[in-house]
Amino acid sequence: MANLGFNGPPRALLEAMFAAAVKAALPEHCLREHLPAPPAGRTIVIGAGKASAAMAQALEHHWTAPLEGLVVTRYGYAVPCRHVEIVEAAHPVPDEAGHRAARRMLQRVQGLHAEDLVICLISGGGSALLPLPLPGVSLADEQAINRALLACGASITEMNCVRRHLSAIKGGRLAAACHPARVLNLLISDVPGDDPIDIASGPTVADPTTCADALAIARRYGIALPDGARALLESGAGETVKPGDPRLASVATRLVATPQMALQAAAGVAAAAGVQPVILGDAIEGEAREVGKVLAGIALQVRKHRQPFAPPCVLLSGGETTVTVRGTGRGGRNVELLLALALALGGAPGVHALAADTDGVDGVEEIAGAFVAPDTLERAWALGLRPRERLEDNDGHAFFEALGDSLVTGPTLTNVNDFRAILVTS
């Protein structure tokens, strides 16, 4: 990398870009400018997601009036708050702790008045953290449906459509319960397109989708719905709160951090290092291994033909890929993408990559993602690893762990979806 302004190894530059992406989305850096003046009445804080506790802490630091509330976050993601109660629950498959917290949250916003203000702190992960199924659907049913959605290859938009129509709190129902109080949604987006209805399944925004849409998605992916869930969708009894509902007239929504903001922060680090940043998109979806192949093809075109960009450059992208689980390995969508990328690159010199989830968890393990280098395949073969077999077994975490190439960050306290950087140095 002698031709770069950055003097360190490629991995260090990739890590610096990832760190900048995460920092840009931390609540302490992005929440304050969106806070309103205190209301004449009470201020109630509610919320859910992997960043919700950190958002509540940042809110407390800057709020000048009394407040109270309850937010639920993932196990290990709690931070100290003085006035807002923090509850931890399971993600990505919901548990009883989340179920109790969701019920308490819905109860907490009953009986509010027009002069009261509800500040709703929502980030990615909130769907699993607020499990409150409608009558006829049990928590066990919701857990089984969630597992099936995670394994079938459905997009986050499709998954959340099904979740909303089986929930007593999602799809605008939480906001409706706050009426007539004013509701301010402060959102950290982890979804392609940043549609508020898909962030934690939209508990405090109107939902234009229908029970029929949810039922079609379940059929599309062959998801066996329990009888109660099927009856809710077929009868329309699970219908959500729609646009134009008067109970949502006093709801305002602001995006405080998005994947695009994170990519722009990473691009600034690359430019300062003398590397041209190229943002391919903040909403790239698809099967993880197929997206990996496509990104490898672009990187190889850059390296071989200097098209559409000349090295040194870094290809940045965000979004949320999916994995259709076929094997029994330990994996996540980022390591699945990277393993496919490495195979497609075939050890091409001068190409290094990082892919990681900005919340620090790729799949269900406390591993954010991993790195790929030109010698990744060679080192794997020397250890007796068979990369293609590992890919077929969805075993990306075990593969990169064996190479010492996993990225472990611990809880980052934010979540703006996946971050990918492919560095082409020559």
Buried (B, 14 or more C-beta within 10 A) or exposed (E): BEEBEBEEEBBEBBBBBBBBBBBBBBBBBBBBEBBEEBBEBBBBBBBBBBBBBBBBBBBBEEBEEEBEBBBBBBEEBBBEBEBBBBBBBBBBBBBEBBBBBBBBBBEBBEEBEEEBBBBBBBBBBBBBBBBBBBEBBBBEBBBBBBBBBBBBBBBBBBBBBBBBBBBBBBBBBBBBBBBEBBBBBBBBBBBBBBBBBBBBBBBBBBBEBBBEBBBBBBEEBEBEBBEBBBBBBEEEEBBBBBEEBEBBEBBEBBBBBBBBBBBBBBBBBBEEBEBBBBBBBBBBBBBBBEBBBBBBEBBBBBBEEEEEBEBBBBBBBBBBBBBBBEEEBBBBBBBBBBBBBBBBBEEBEBBBBBBBBBBBBBBBBEBBBBBBBBEBBEBBEEEEBEBEEBBBBBBBBBBBBBBEBBBEBEBBBBBBBBBBBBBBBE
